[in-house]
């Protein structure tokens, strides 16, 4: 895939509308290869309807985030778990 990508930190603003915590600090486990990595380390592509985040290890789609005028859709089909650190814990 030769399309330019950005790191998972670009998800902070859009995901901040959904989550009360910084989602980029969370870790995800890729369904395809089992890699555990910070959301901030995902490769995020903006040239789709929404944001598509791919695993830095195997390039599989881990999550998709699409925002409309009155709703957001978060698809986590490519992740087997999402570990979100909680403040003060």
Biopython code that builds the backbone (N, CA, C, O; Angstrom):
import numpy as np
from Bio.PDB.StructureBuilder import StructureBuilder

atoms = [
    (1, "UNK", "N", (0.853, -1.165, 0.000)),
    (1, "UNK", "CA", (0.000, 0.000, 0.000)),
    (1, "UNK", "C", (0.898, 1.227, 0.000)),
    (1, "UNK", "O", (1.666, 1.417, 0.943)),
    (2, "UNK", "N", (0.826, 2.063, -1.028)),
    (2, "UNK", "CA", (1.709, 3.214, -1.137)),
    (2, "UNK", "C", (1.022, 4.531, -0.793)),
    (2, "UNK", "O", (1.633, 5.594, -0.905)),
    (3, "UNK", "N", (-0.212, 4.474, -0.385)),
    (3, "UNK", "CA", (-0.952, 5.673, 0.002)),
    (3, "UNK", "C", (-0.341, 6.273, 1.278)),
    (3, "UNK", "O", (-0.008, 5.529, 2.200)),
    (4, "UNK", "N", (-0.188, 7.604, 1.346)),
    (4, "UNK", "CA", (0.394, 8.189, 2.559)),
    (4, "UNK", "C", (-0.535, 8.026, 3.754)),
    (4, "UNK", "O", (-1.758, 8.053, 3.618)),
    (5, "UNK", "N", (0.073, 7.856, 4.931)),
    (5, "UNK", "CA", (-0.713, 7.681, 6.151)),
    (5, "UNK", "C", (-0.157, 8.584, 7.235)),
    (5, "UNK", "O", (0.948, 9.114, 7.118)),
    (6, "UNK", "N", (-0.937, 8.753, 8.292)),
    (6, "UNK", "CA", (-0.514, 9.488, 9.479)),
    (6, "UNK", "C", (-0.589, 8.529, 10.658)),
    (6, "UNK", "O", (-1.208, 7.470, 10.557)),
    (7, "UNK", "N", (0.034, 8.889, 11.771)),
    (7, "UNK", "CA", (-0.031, 7.989, 12.919)),
    (7, "UNK", "C", (-1.362, 8.137, 13.648)),
    (7, "UNK", "O", (-2.141, 9.050, 13.373)),
    (8, "UNK", "N", (-1.607, 7.225, 14.578)),
    (8, "UNK", "CA", (-2.883, 7.157, 15.277)),
    (8, "UNK", "C", (-3.235, 8.367, 16.119)),
    (8, "UNK", "O", (-4.364, 8.474, 16.599)),
    (9, "UNK", "N", (-2.288, 9.289, 16.311)),
    (9, "UNK", "CA", (-2.599, 10.498, 17.073)),
    (9, "UNK", "C", (-3.667, 11.351, 16.403)),
    (9, "UNK", "O", (-4.309, 12.161, 17.072)),
    (10, "UNK", "N", (-3.874, 11.186, 15.094)),
    (10, "UNK", "CA", (-4.919, 11.967, 14.417)),
    (10, "UNK", "C", (-6.313, 11.544, 14.863)),
    (10, "UNK", "O", (-7.289, 12.236, 14.573)),
    (11, "UNK", "N", (-6.420, 10.415, 15.566)),
    (11, "UNK", "CA", (-7.715, 9.956, 16.076)),
    (11, "UNK", "C", (-8.131, 10.682, 17.357)),
    (11, "UNK", "O", (-9.284, 10.573, 17.773)),
    (12, "UNK", "N", (-7.211, 11.423, 17.992)),
    (12, "UNK", "CA", (-7.492, 12.060, 19.290)),
    (12, "UNK", "C", (-8.698, 12.983, 19.231)),
    (12, "UNK", "O", (-9.589, 12.875, 20.073)),
    (13, "UNK", "N", (-8.748, 13.876, 18.271)),
    (13, "UNK", "CA", (-9.863, 14.825, 18.179)),
    (13, "UNK", "C", (-11.187, 14.146, 17.874)),
    (13, "UNK", "O", (-12.143, 14.290, 18.635)),
    (14, "UNK", "N", (-11.259, 13.394, 16.750)),
    (14, "UNK", "CA", (-12.522, 12.737, 16.409)),
    (14, "UNK", "C", (-12.987, 11.739, 17.466)),
    (14, "UNK", "O", (-14.179, 11.681, 17.767)),
    (15, "UNK", "N", (-12.078, 10.958, 18.031)),
    (15, "UNK", "CA", (-12.471, 9.984, 19.050)),
    (15, "UNK", "C", (-12.815, 10.670, 20.366)),
    (15, "UNK", "O", (-13.559, 10.123, 21.179)),
    (16, "UNK", "N", (-12.276, 11.861, 20.573)),
    (16, "UNK", "CA", (-12.578, 12.621, 21.776)),
    (16, "UNK", "C", (-14.037, 13.018, 21.874)),
    (16, "UNK", "O", (-14.538, 13.316, 22.958)),
    (17, "UNK", "N", (-14.716, 13.022, 20.737)),
    (17, "UNK", "CA", (-16.150, 13.303, 20.728)),
    (17, "UNK", "C", (-16.953, 12.107, 21.236)),
    (17, "UNK", "O", (-18.108, 12.252, 21.636)),
    (18, "UNK", "N", (-16.336, 10.927, 21.219)),
    (18, "UNK", "CA", (-17.020, 9.699, 21.621)),
    (18, "UNK", "C", (-16.574, 9.249, 23.001)),
    (18, "UNK", "O", (-17.404, 8.874, 23.829)),
    (19, "UNK", "N", (-15.275, 9.280, 23.258)),
    (19, "UNK", "CA", (-14.711, 8.777, 24.505)),
    (19, "UNK", "C", (-14.390, 9.919, 25.454)),
    (19, "UNK", "O", (-14.029, 11.013, 25.019)),
    (20, "UNK", "N", (-14.521, 9.664, 26.756)),
    (20, "UNK", "CA", (-14.200, 10.662, 27.770)),
    (20, "UNK", "C", (-12.717, 10.609, 28.138)),
    (20, "UNK", "O", (-12.255, 11.415, 28.946)),
    (21, "UNK", "N", (-11.966, 9.674, 27.557)),
    (21, "UNK", "CA", (-10.535, 9.536, 27.809)),
    (21, "UNK", "C", (-9.782, 9.706, 26.495)),
    (21, "UNK", "O", (-10.377, 9.677, 25.418)),
    (22, "UNK", "N", (-8.475, 9.883, 26.595)),
    (22, "UNK", "CA", (-7.639, 9.996, 25.400)),
    (22, "UNK", "C", (-7.469, 8.609, 24.789)),
    (22, "UNK", "O", (-6.743, 7.775, 25.330)),
    (23, "UNK", "N", (-8.120, 8.368, 23.689)),
    (23, "UNK", "CA", (-8.113, 7.048, 23.053)),
    (23, "UNK", "C", (-6.735, 6.690, 22.493)),
    (23, "UNK", "O", (-6.429, 5.508, 22.342)),
    (24, "UNK", "N", (-5.905, 7.674, 22.185)),
    (24, "UNK", "CA", (-4.591, 7.369, 21.625)),
    (24, "UNK", "C", (-3.677, 6.690, 22.647)),
    (24, "UNK", "O", (-2.687, 6.064, 22.268)),
    (25, "UNK", "N", (-3.998, 6.808, 23.933)),
    (25, "UNK", "CA", (-3.218, 6.133, 24.977)),
    (25, "UNK", "C", (-3.652, 4.680, 25.171)),
    (25, "UNK", "O", (-2.976, 3.916, 25.861)),
    (26, "UNK", "N", (-4.763, 4.303, 24.573)),
    (26, "UNK", "CA", (-5.261, 2.931, 24.681)),
    (26, "UNK", "C", (-4.394, 1.992, 23.855)),
    (26, "UNK", "O", (-3.686, 2.422, 22.945)),
    (27, "UNK", "N", (-4.457, 0.700, 24.185)),
    (27, "UNK", "CA", (-3.765, -0.302, 23.373)),
    (27, "UNK", "C", (-4.807, -1.196, 22.712)),
    (27, "UNK", "O", (-5.877, -1.457, 23.262)),
    (28, "UNK", "N", (-4.467, -1.644, 21.541)),
    (28, "UNK", "CA", (-5.362, -2.491, 20.758)),
    (28, "UNK", "C", (-4.640, -3.771, 20.374)),
    (28, "UNK", "O", (-3.418, -3.781, 20.224)),
    (29, "UNK", "N", (-5.396, -4.854, 20.215)),
    (29, "UNK", "CA", (-4.838, -6.126, 19.747)),
    (29, "UNK", "C", (-5.425, -6.408, 18.368)),
    (29, "UNK", "O", (-6.642, -6.509, 18.214)),
    (30, "UNK", "N", (-4.561, -6.534, 17.375)),
    (30, "UNK", "CA", (-4.981, -6.784, 15.991)),
    (30, "UNK", "C", (-5.531, -8.207, 15.861)),
    (30, "UNK", "O", (-4.895, -9.164, 16.301)),
    (31, "UNK", "N", (-6.697, -8.340, 15.265)),
    (31, "UNK", "CA", (-7.296, -9.653, 15.040)),
    (31, "UNK", "C", (-6.449, -10.478, 14.075)),
    (31, "UNK", "O", (-6.323, -11.691, 14.244)),
    (32, "UNK", "N", (-5.877, -9.838, 13.079)),
    (32, "UNK", "CA", (-5.156, -10.562, 12.027)),
    (32, "UNK", "C", (-3.829, -11.151, 12.500)),
    (32, "UNK", "O", (-3.535, -12.312, 12.216)),
    (33, "UNK", "N", (-3.013, -10.357, 13.226)),
    (33, "UNK", "CA", (-1.676, -10.838, 13.583)),
    (33, "UNK", "C", (-1.434, -10.921, 15.086)),
    (33, "UNK", "O", (-0.410, -11.459, 15.508)),
    (34, "UNK", "N", (-2.348, -10.403, 15.905)),
    (34, "UNK", "CA", (-2.203, -10.473, 17.350)),
    (34, "UNK", "C", (-1.327, -9.399, 17.953)),
    (34, "UNK", "O", (-1.116, -9.383, 19.166)),
    (35, "UNK", "N", (-0.816, -8.509, 17.137)),
    (35, "UNK", "CA", (0.058, -7.444, 17.638)),
    (35, "UNK", "C", (-0.695, -6.549, 18.613)),
    (35, "UNK", "O", (-1.824, -6.137, 18.347)),
    (36, "UNK", "N", (-0.060, -6.250, 19.751)),
    (36, "UNK", "CA", (-0.602, -5.314, 20.729)),
    (36, "UNK", "C", (0.203, -4.033, 20.610)),
    (36, "UNK", "O", (1.430, -4.045, 20.706)),
    (37, "UNK", "N", (-0.494, -2.934, 20.400)),
    (37, "UNK", "CA", (0.184, -1.665, 20.170)),
    (37, "UNK", "C", (-0.706, -0.524, 20.603)),
    (37, "UNK", "O", (-1.922, -0.688, 20.704)),
    (38, "UNK", "N", (-0.118, 0.630, 20.859)),
    (38, "UNK", "CA", (-0.888, 1.818, 21.210)),
    (38, "UNK", "C", (-1.686, 2.289, 20.001)),
    (38, "UNK", "O", (-1.229, 2.173, 18.864)),
    (39, "UNK", "N", (-2.865, 2.814, 20.247)),
    (39, "UNK", "CA", (-3.678, 3.380, 19.161)),
    (39, "UNK", "C", (-2.871, 4.453, 18.435)),
    (39, "UNK", "O", (-2.987, 4.599, 17.218)),
    (40, "UNK", "N", (-2.058, 5.198, 19.171)),
    (40, "UNK", "CA", (-1.231, 6.243, 18.556)),
    (40, "UNK", "C", (-0.247, 5.679, 17.535)),
    (40, "UNK", "O", (0.240, 6.423, 16.684)),
    (41, "UNK", "N", (0.055, 4.385, 17.598)),
    (41, "UNK", "CA", (0.996, 3.764, 16.662)),
    (41, "UNK", "C", (0.337, 3.216, 15.402)),
    (41, "UNK", "O", (1.028, 2.790, 14.477)),
    (42, "UNK", "N", (-0.989, 3.222, 15.358)),
    (42, "UNK", "CA", (-1.687, 2.744, 14.164)),
    (42, "UNK", "C", (-1.410, 3.663, 12.982)),
    (42, "UNK", "O", (-1.097, 4.839, 13.170)),
    (43, "UNK", "N", (-1.522, 3.141, 11.780)),
    (43, "UNK", "CA", (-1.361, 3.929, 10.558)),
    (43, "UNK", "C", (-2.752, 4.353, 10.100)),
    (43, "UNK", "O", (-3.576, 3.515, 9.735)),
    (44, "UNK", "N", (-3.004, 5.641, 10.122)),
    (44, "UNK", "CA", (-4.348, 6.161, 9.845)),
    (44, "UNK", "C", (-4.392, 6.808, 8.469)),
    (44, "UNK", "O", (-3.569, 7.661, 8.135)),
    (45, "UNK", "N", (-5.359, 6.389, 7.691)),
    (45, "UNK", "CA", (-5.566, 6.912, 6.342)),
    (45, "UNK", "C", (-6.829, 7.761, 6.332)),
    (45, "UNK", "O", (-7.887, 7.328, 6.788)),
    (46, "UNK", "N", (-6.705, 8.972, 5.810)),
    (46, "UNK", "CA", (-7.833, 9.907, 5.773)),
    (46, "UNK", "C", (-8.552, 9.923, 4.428)),
    (46, "UNK", "O", (-9.610, 10.543, 4.313)),
    (47, "UNK", "N", (-8.013, 9.267, 3.420)),
    (47, "UNK", "CA", (-8.575, 9.347, 2.074)),
    (47, "UNK", "C", (-9.673, 8.324, 1.841)),
    (47, "UNK", "O", (-9.734, 7.698, 0.783)),
    (48, "UNK", "N", (-10.518, 8.160, 2.806)),
    (48, "UNK", "CA", (-11.663, 7.255, 2.732)),
    (48, "UNK", "C", (-12.839, 8.009, 3.327)),
    (48, "UNK", "O", (-12.661, 9.107, 3.855)),
    (49, "UNK", "N", (-14.006, 7.457, 3.254)),
    (49, "UNK", "CA", (-15.101, 8.090, 3.994)),
    (49, "UNK", "C", (-14.845, 7.905, 5.484)),
    (49, "UNK", "O", (-15.257, 6.901, 6.064)),
    (50, "UNK", "N", (-14.184, 8.842, 6.092)),
    (50, "UNK", "CA", (-13.821, 8.746, 7.496)),
    (50, "UNK", "C", (-12.356, 8.398, 7.652)),
    (50, "UNK", "O", (-11.559, 8.594, 6.734)),
    (51, "UNK", "N", (-12.002, 7.877, 8.827)),
    (51, "UNK", "CA", (-10.627, 7.503, 9.138)),
    (51, "UNK", "C", (-10.519, 5.986, 9.197)),
    (51, "UNK", "O", (-11.350, 5.321, 9.815)),
    (52, "UNK", "N", (-9.497, 5.445, 8.554)),
    (52, "UNK", "CA", (-9.244, 4.005, 8.560)),
    (52, "UNK", "C", (-7.884, 3.789, 9.199)),
    (52, "UNK", "O", (-6.876, 4.281, 8.691)),
    (53, "UNK", "N", (-7.842, 3.052, 10.316)),
    (53, "UNK", "CA", (-6.594, 2.797, 11.035)),
    (53, "UNK", "C", (-6.158, 1.360, 10.788)),
    (53, "UNK", "O", (-6.933, 0.420, 10.966)),
    (54, "UNK", "N", (-4.908, 1.208, 10.377)),
    (54, "UNK", "CA", (-4.343, -0.103, 10.054)),
    (54, "UNK", "C", (-3.229, -0.463, 11.027)),
    (54, "UNK", "O", (-2.543, 0.408, 11.563)),
    (55, "UNK", "N", (-3.065, -1.746, 11.241)),
    (55, "UNK", "CA", (-2.014, -2.289, 12.097)),
    (55, "UNK", "C", (-0.643, -1.945, 11.499)),
    (55, "UNK", "O", (-0.425, -2.094, 10.297)),
    (56, "UNK", "N", (0.266, -1.488, 12.348)),
    (56, "UNK", "CA", (1.616, -1.167, 11.883)),
    (56, "UNK", "C", (2.425, -2.425, 11.579)),
    (56, "UNK", "O", (3.458, -2.356, 10.914)),
    (57, "UNK", "N", (1.958, -3.571, 12.065)),
    (57, "UNK", "CA", (2.672, -4.822, 11.831)),
    (57, "UNK", "C", (2.282, -5.530, 10.553)),
    (57, "UNK", "O", (3.145, -5.942, 9.779)),
    (58, "UNK", "N", (0.967, -5.678, 10.324)),
    (58, "UNK", "CA", (0.516, -6.475, 9.169)),
    (58, "UNK", "C", (-0.344, -5.684, 8.186)),
    (58, "UNK", "O", (-0.719, -6.215, 7.141)),
    (59, "UNK", "N", (-0.664, -4.436, 8.493)),
    (59, "UNK", "CA", (-1.438, -3.546, 7.632)),
    (59, "UNK", "C", (-2.930, -3.889, 7.564)),
    (59, "UNK", "O", (-3.646, -3.349, 6.721)),
    (60, "UNK", "N", (-3.402, -4.775, 8.437)),
    (60, "UNK", "CA", (-4.835, -5.093, 8.471)),
    (60, "UNK", "C", (-5.606, -3.916, 9.067)),
    (60, "UNK", "O", (-5.075, -3.178, 9.897)),
    (61, "UNK", "N", (-6.856, -3.742, 8.645)),
    (61, "UNK", "CA", (-7.701, -2.690, 9.190)),
    (61, "UNK", "C", (-8.072, -3.054, 10.625)),
    (61, "UNK", "O", (-8.625, -4.126, 10.875)),
    (62, "UNK", "N", (-7.768, -2.161, 11.565)),
    (62, "UNK", "CA", (-8.036, -2.389, 12.979)),
    (62, "UNK", "C", (-9.303, -1.660, 13.411)),
    (62, "UNK", "O", (-10.121, -2.204, 14.152)),
    (63, "UNK", "N", (-9.459, -0.423, 12.940)),
    (63, "UNK", "CA", (-10.675, 0.317, 13.268)),
    (63, "UNK", "C", (-11.003, 1.320, 12.177)),
    (63, "UNK", "O", (-10.139, 1.753, 11.415)),
    (64, "UNK", "N", (-12.284, 1.676, 12.127)),
    (64, "UNK", "CA", (-12.778, 2.707, 11.205)),
    (64, "UNK", "C", (-13.645, 3.659, 12.010)),
    (64, "UNK", "O", (-14.443, 3.234, 12.845)),
    (65, "UNK", "N", (-13.482, 4.950, 11.754)),
    (65, "UNK", "CA", (-14.265, 5.972, 12.427)),
    (65, "UNK", "C", (-14.815, 6.929, 11.388)),
    (65, "UNK", "O", (-14.064, 7.583, 10.665)),
    (66, "UNK", "N", (-16.140, 7.001, 11.324)),
    (66, "UNK", "CA", (-16.811, 7.882, 10.370)),
    (66, "UNK", "C", (-17.717, 8.813, 11.160)),
    (66, "UNK", "O", (-18.464, 8.375, 12.035)),
    (67, "UNK", "N", (-17.645, 10.088, 10.846)),
    (67, "UNK", "CA", (-18.478, 11.070, 11.533)),
    (67, "UNK", "C", (-19.395, 11.753, 10.534)),
    (67, "UNK", "O", (-18.964, 12.220, 9.480)),
    (68, "UNK", "N", (-20.672, 11.799, 10.893)),
    (68, "UNK", "CA", (-21.657, 12.529, 10.117)),
    (68, "UNK", "C", (-22.049, 13.782, 10.874)),
    (68, "UNK", "O", (-21.470, 14.077, 11.920)),
    (69, "UNK", "N", (-23.026, 14.527, 10.364)),
    (69, "UNK", "CA", (-23.414, 15.764, 11.036)),
    (69, "UNK", "C", (-24.047, 15.550, 12.412)),
    (69, "UNK", "O", (-23.979, 16.437, 13.263)),
    (70, "UNK", "N", (-24.662, 14.384, 12.641)),
    (70, "UNK", "CA", (-25.350, 14.181, 13.914)),
    (70, "UNK", "C", (-25.035, 12.845, 14.593)),
    (70, "UNK", "O", (-25.685, 12.477, 15.572)),
    (71, "UNK", "N", (-24.041, 12.120, 14.077)),
    (71, "UNK", "CA", (-23.698, 10.824, 14.661)),
    (71, "UNK", "C", (-22.286, 10.421, 14.236)),
    (71, "UNK", "O", (-21.734, 10.947, 13.269)),
    (72, "UNK", "N", (-21.721, 9.478, 14.984)),
    (72, "UNK", "CA", (-20.417, 8.908, 14.644)),
    (72, "UNK", "C", (-20.535, 7.394, 14.663)),
    (72, "UNK", "O", (-21.285, 6.833, 15.462)),
    (73, "UNK", "N", (-19.800, 6.738, 13.788)),
    (73, "UNK", "CA", (-19.776, 5.280, 13.712)),
    (73, "UNK", "C", (-18.356, 4.827, 13.964)),
    (73, "UNK", "O", (-17.423, 5.281, 13.301)),
    (74, "UNK", "N", (-18.191, 3.925, 14.929)),
    (74, "UNK", "CA", (-16.890, 3.366, 15.254)),
    (74, "UNK", "C", (-16.960, 1.863, 15.027)),
    (74, "UNK", "O", (-17.732, 1.165, 15.684)),
    (75, "UNK", "N", (-16.156, 1.367, 14.098)),
    (75, "UNK", "CA", (-16.117, -0.056, 13.766)),
    (75, "UNK", "C", (-14.795, -0.618, 14.281)),
    (75, "UNK", "O", (-13.727, -0.237, 13.802)),
    (76, "UNK", "N", (-14.865, -1.514, 15.248)),
    (76, "UNK", "CA", (-13.685, -2.135, 15.841)),
    (76, "UNK", "C", (-13.558, -3.603, 15.437)),
    (76, "UNK", "O", (-12.968, -4.397, 16.170)),
    (77, "UNK", "N", (-14.102, -3.966, 14.290)),
    (77, "UNK", "CA", (-14.092, -5.349, 13.835)),
    (77, "UNK", "C", (-12.681, -5.930, 13.781)),
    (77, "UNK", "O", (-12.500, -7.116, 14.057)),
    (78, "UNK", "N", (-11.691, -5.132, 13.437)),
    (78, "UNK", "CA", (-10.324, -5.624, 13.296)),
    (78, "UNK", "C", (-9.523, -5.681, 14.579)),
    (78, "UNK", "O", (-8.336, -6.004, 14.549)),
    (79, "UNK", "N", (-10.144, -5.375, 15.702)),
    (79, "UNK", "CA", (-9.437, -5.448, 16.977)),
    (79, "UNK", "C", (-10.130, -6.451, 17.895)),
    (79, "UNK", "O", (-11.356, -6.480, 17.993)),
    (80, "UNK", "N", (-9.329, -7.266, 18.558)),
    (80, "UNK", "CA", (-9.926, -8.242, 19.469)),
    (80, "UNK", "C", (-10.087, -7.665, 20.865)),
    (80, "UNK", "O", (-10.878, -8.170, 21.661)),
    (81, "UNK", "N", (-9.336, -6.604, 21.167)),
    (81, "UNK", "CA", (-9.509, -5.932, 22.456)),
    (81, "UNK", "C", (-9.010, -4.501, 22.359)),
    (81, "UNK", "O", (-8.163, -4.170, 21.529)),
    (82, "UNK", "N", (-9.554, -3.669, 23.223)),
    (82, "UNK", "CA", (-9.152, -2.276, 23.338)),
    (82, "UNK", "C", (-8.993, -2.007, 24.824)),
    (82, "UNK", "O", (-9.972, -2.016, 25.569)),
    (83, "UNK", "N", (-7.764, -1.768, 25.255)),
    (83, "UNK", "CA", (-7.468, -1.509, 26.672)),
    (83, "UNK", "C", (-7.311, -0.016, 26.857)),
    (83, "UNK", "O", (-6.401, 0.587, 26.289)),
    (84, "UNK", "N", (-8.181, 0.585, 27.642)),
    (84, "UNK", "CA", (-8.195, 2.030, 27.859)),
    (84, "UNK", "C", (-7.745, 2.309, 29.285)),
    (84, "UNK", "O", (-8.429, 1.925, 30.234)),
    (85, "UNK", "N", (-6.584, 2.986, 29.452)),
    (85, "UNK", "CA", (-6.159, 3.341, 30.797)),
    (85, "UNK", "C", (-7.078, 4.423, 31.360)),
    (85, "UNK", "O", (-7.416, 5.380, 30.664)),
    (86, "UNK", "N", (-7.478, 4.269, 32.613)),
    (86, "UNK", "CA", (-8.385, 5.226, 33.238)),
    (86, "UNK", "C", (-7.600, 6.195, 34.109)),
    (86, "UNK", "O", (-6.654, 5.800, 34.790)),
    (87, "UNK", "N", (-7.996, 7.476, 34.085)),
    (87, "UNK", "CA", (-7.292, 8.460, 34.906)),
    (87, "UNK", "C", (-7.420, 8.133, 36.390)),
    (87, "UNK", "O", (-8.486, 7.730, 36.855)),
    (88, "UNK", "N", (-6.344, 8.307, 37.116)),
    (88, "UNK", "CA", (-6.366, 8.093, 38.555)),
    (88, "UNK", "C", (-6.340, 6.640, 38.982)),
    (88, "UNK", "O", (-6.414, 6.336, 40.172)),
    (89, "UNK", "N", (-6.235, 5.741, 38.013)),
    (89, "UNK", "CA", (-6.234, 4.313, 38.372)),
    (89, "UNK", "C", (-4.825, 3.768, 38.432)),
    (89, "UNK", "O", (-4.631, 2.587, 38.718)),
]
sb = StructureBuilder()
sb.init_structure("model")
sb.init_model(0)
sb.init_chain("A")
sb.init_seg("    ")
for serial, (resi, resn, name, xyz) in enumerate(atoms, 1):
    if name == "N":
        sb.init_residue(resn, " ", resi, " ")
    sb.init_atom(name, np.array(xyz, "f"), 0.0, 1.0, " ", f" {name:<3s}", serial, name[0])
structure = sb.get_structure()
